[in-house]
Amino acid sequence: MPKIVLVHSFRHGVGRSSLVANLGYLLAEQGQRVGLVDADTESPSLHYLLGLEDCRPAGTFLDGLTGRCPIEESAVPVSHLLPPDSGALFFVPGAAAASPFDSPDLLEPISNACLRLVQFYQLDTLLIDSQPGLSRQALLSLTLPDVLLLVLRHDWRDYQGTGVTVDVVRQLAVPRVALLVNEAPAAFEAAALTAELADVFQSEVVAVLPHLDEMMVLPSPRIFARHYPAHPVTAILRQAANKLAG
């Protein structure tokens, strides 16, 4: 069965978009047909990570929801980023909204758009880069996925915000909630931090990723797993991708 995975965070700047790009790339590299959707209407950035700064798509995620362009026509094939004999990778660009994008009436269009993408492109996995926080738009999106991946850093603000988010999504009956810690300090041992967070949030922890200087100097496209296929962190990302899509 195809999986819809929403990647969410309580706040900006935790590496959510980078994780979407890497997880999607690794699943497609292993033979899956994968869709990536940039649903952040405050500061969409997934196109930048995929090396599509100059791309002029037929439409955007917002266009698909408002009827200005069929959502399947907004998708840009990006399988050229993959090694030979891989699966396929498609990307629906985001666009900043001029006003809050939070009408409850949009829940059905968002759900329909995701299903149309899955069916039209015969996707195995659809990864959605969400609006951070707990705005109305974010809450609408949180009801959609088969798997919700919450990304956080190891600091008290993210702990507090993620705790609130976990409490909210449990009331929304999301089928599966998982956590991923990004840019963990080297002083913390991954296994111990995994056990601590699993206990604190009573949730599955799919990965703890260390801080990497290499992430700061990546050439375009800015996908860590593509530039460092044999890196130990790429192996951790691959395991996390398989857990989420499995």
Buried (B, 14 or more C-beta within 10 A) or exposed (E): EBBBBBBBBBBBEBBBBBBBBBBBBBBBBBEBBBBBBBBBBBEBBBBBBBBBEEEEBEBBBBBBBBEEBBBBEBBBEBEEBBEEEBBBBBBBBBBEBEEEBBEEEBBEBBBEBBBBBBEBBEBBBBBBBBBBBBBBBBBBBBBBBBBBBBBBBBEEEBBEBBBEBBEBBEEEEBEBBBBBBBBBEEEBEBEEBBEBBEEBBEBBBBBBBBEBEEBEEBEEBBBBBBBBEEBEBBEBBBEBBBBBBE
